[in-house]
Amino acid sequence: MTGTFVRAAALASALGPDLDSAVERLAGAPVAPARNTKTGGAWPYFAIPISGGDWRERAEAIARSVAGDLRREAAIEPARWAELPCIVGSSSFSVGAWDEGGWAALEPSFEFASRLARAFGVRGPVTALSTTCTSGLSALDVALGLIAEGEFREVLVLGAEFCNRLTVAGFAGLELLSATAARPCDRERDGLVLGEALAAVLVSAAPSPWRIAALATGMDAASVTGPAADGAAIASAMRAAMGGARWESAAVDLIKLQSGGGRLADSAEANAVRELFAPVPGAVSLKGALGHTLGASGPAELALLLASLARGRVPATWGFAERDGELGLAPSGGDAQGVRRVLFNLSGFGGSVMSLALERAL
Amino acid sequence: MTVYLLAPTSLRVAPDDFPARVRARFASELRRAGRFAQLCLLGAQACLDAAGGDGALGVLWASEFGALYAARAALDEDLRRGEAAMPFTFIATQPHLAGALLAQRSHPVTRTACLYLPADAWPSLPRLAQRWLAECERVLVGCVEESGSGGVAHRSDWCLFRKKPAAGALRCERSLEAESAADATTEDWIPRVAAWHRPAPLLLRGGEDAWSFASDG
């Protein structure tokens, strides 16, 4: 089978400092996020349980930890590893350094991306990009192009979002946050809970268990901060991903929803899903467990989902308890046997909409 | 793969003149968009006006600092007081929003991205545009930087890549002659392409990567 494959993934998130601990914790009872005093303390926040040093030292320590996990899983010889190109997607890069160090602590986004690449021990070309909450999947999109053109056989993709007051204050100002918990698709949902994550995905031309069958992008310009209520752009991106993968909608076994607990955004995505699927296949949202990790959410949720499926489980959707009749979605966990094709949705500020088609290859 | 470049447009605006330029082009439409997005749109719209054409549009732009001054305003004015950020101030900190604002002005934008690039990495832009042309008819490529001081102009340089030839378009290809190419930067490659009027190709290099720009006649 040809194409691009997910060779390895690693993650530091609120669920744990590594992917194994995150999957294990996700299989257990839901845990509520703490209120994070570093972001003002007024809002719940999913923080990575790694501390020490100033903001930048902590970010680098998290990066080294994730890098170690990824290298072990990828099992690439050191010389090849060192030459990997690194594509970094983030919505905030190093803005959190301001919280402790003021203007002197801030550095241009490219320099921070290069700092992360160095922490991973790679010396290939670095690209830093932002498409707000889809940044990590946009980074993956760039990586797919590099592999498809034969420039590289393997590319390191990072989704990075570290704790910072600006983002929390901004979402608070927009009145998009829940004061209690993220409840994706739930009748009582009342907003997002933000979180931080560093996720690393190594994509490769060499066959691995999951193949990236297609990645579709779209633009929803209805508003710069939310989707059109009808979900048309989301449906269009999902349709394009299925078309690129040459799937009929009936072939989809599982949809990883963007849904994070926002009233309008969840409703728009549900409209898109109902437009394309009847009956609606299994669905899952990971933002009740990870928080909305913004620019990191693509690689972070991809890493967590594939690791859960590899252990035979579709994870439960934390925060979902009661079906909303208007949405018509009831995400549920369970046995992953038979899950061979996954549609993976993401969208963000600025109208960016993406849908990724993943299929089992081995 | 050969692609075609149209309407290289180099915009330099003194900070004091900027509000009037934006008002003259967009009336009060962009009042809440933030200066970086306004700067992107001013240059992008000038390029599109010059290039004409239609069809699915990708929008790809690069900056070293992005929406630095919106971030500064949000951090200094709101966070120092421990308050929630004002919505439009916060939104303006996200440079990627310029793509949506362009789409809201009836351009058929299908994909966008904002890259943070060092000065010699500008060839990433035509290379990525080449890839996007597999899905888009046109890709608008820009290099945008807000001025940090009153004596330095804001920059918003744009050009339009197409798959197909067009009147006045330059042929663009990656070149294997990097050693004979002139060094260019994110700041000057579009202005140099705009100023090139000789029959011989213009060879420009950034890092290890070189590009050739030649008239298509």
Interface residues (C-beta under 8 A of the other chain):
Chain A: G40 S91 F93 V95 W98 D99 W103 P108 S109 F110 A113 P125 T127 A128 L129 S130 T131 T132 S138 V142 G145 E149 R165 L166 A169 G170 F171 A172 G173 L174 T217 G218 M219 A221 V224 T225 F349 G350 G351 S352
Chain B: E64 F65 G66 A71 R72 A74 L75 D78 L79 G82 E83 A84 A85 M86 P87 T89 F90 I91 T93 Q94 P95 H96 L97 G99 A100 L101 A103 Q104 V109 T110 R111 T112 A113 C114 L115 Y116 L117 P118 A121 S124 L128 R131
